[in-house]
Amino acid sequence: MNSSRYHNQYRRNEISTSSQGRLIIMMYEGAIKFSTMAIQSIEKGDVAGQGKYINKTHDIINELWLWI
């Protein structure tokens, strides 16, 4: 198993064993991370990256909206 697979397994385990409150925090952290990456892509003129990270942020926000 390479390190990427270990990391992916760790993340899956972390998500599957986390409380609802912790999952919400993780989603907010992800939205902030991807928003920052979208801003960086905009500043670089990377349209593909911009769309990718805006979509990821949007997906997280939609998921959070379902929890309300």
C-alpha positions as CSV (number, residue, x, y, z in Angstrom):
1,M,0.0,0.0,0.0
2,N,1.4,3.4,-0.9
3,S,1.1,6.5,1.3
4,S,-1.8,7.9,-0.7
5,R,-3.9,4.8,0.0
6,Y,-3.0,4.9,3.7
7,H,-4.1,8.6,3.8
8,N,-7.3,7.8,2.0
9,Q,-8.1,4.9,4.3
10,Y,-7.3,7.1,7.3
11,R,-9.7,9.8,6.0
12,R,-12.5,7.3,5.5
13,N,-12.0,5.9,9.0
14,E,-12.0,9.4,10.4
15,I,-15.2,10.3,8.7
16,S,-17.0,7.0,9.5
17,T,-16.2,7.3,13.2
18,S,-16.8,11.1,13.7
19,S,-19.7,12.7,15.5
20,Q,-22.2,14.8,13.6
21,G,-20.7,17.9,15.0
22,R,-17.2,17.0,14.0
23,L,-18.4,16.1,10.5
24,I,-20.0,19.6,10.2
25,I,-16.7,21.2,11.2
26,M,-14.8,19.0,8.7
27,M,-17.2,20.2,6.0
28,Y,-16.7,23.9,6.9
29,E,-12.9,23.3,6.9
30,G,-13.2,21.8,3.4
31,A,-15.3,24.6,2.1
32,I,-12.8,27.2,3.4
33,K,-9.9,25.2,1.9
34,F,-11.5,24.9,-1.5
35,S,-12.6,28.6,-1.5
36,T,-9.0,29.6,-0.8
37,M,-7.8,27.3,-3.7
38,A,-10.5,28.9,-6.0
39,I,-9.2,32.4,-5.1
40,Q,-5.7,31.3,-5.8
41,S,-6.8,29.9,-9.2
42,I,-8.6,33.1,-10.0
43,E,-5.4,35.1,-9.2
44,K,-3.3,32.8,-11.4
45,G,-5.9,33.0,-14.3
46,D,-6.4,29.2,-14.0
47,V,-10.0,29.0,-15.2
48,A,-10.1,25.2,-15.0
49,G,-8.9,25.2,-11.4
50,Q,-11.2,28.0,-10.5
51,G,-14.2,26.1,-11.7
52,K,-13.1,22.9,-10.0
53,Y,-12.6,24.4,-6.6
54,I,-15.8,26.6,-6.8
55,N,-17.7,23.4,-7.6
56,K,-16.2,21.5,-4.7
57,T,-17.1,24.4,-2.4
58,H,-20.6,24.5,-3.8
59,D,-21.0,20.7,-3.3
60,I,-20.0,21.1,0.4
61,I,-22.3,24.0,0.9
62,N,-25.2,22.0,-0.6
63,E,-24.5,19.1,1.7
64,L,-24.4,21.4,4.7
65,W,-27.8,22.9,3.6
66,L,-29.3,19.4,3.7
67,W,-28.4,19.2,7.4
68,I,-30.3,22.3,8.4
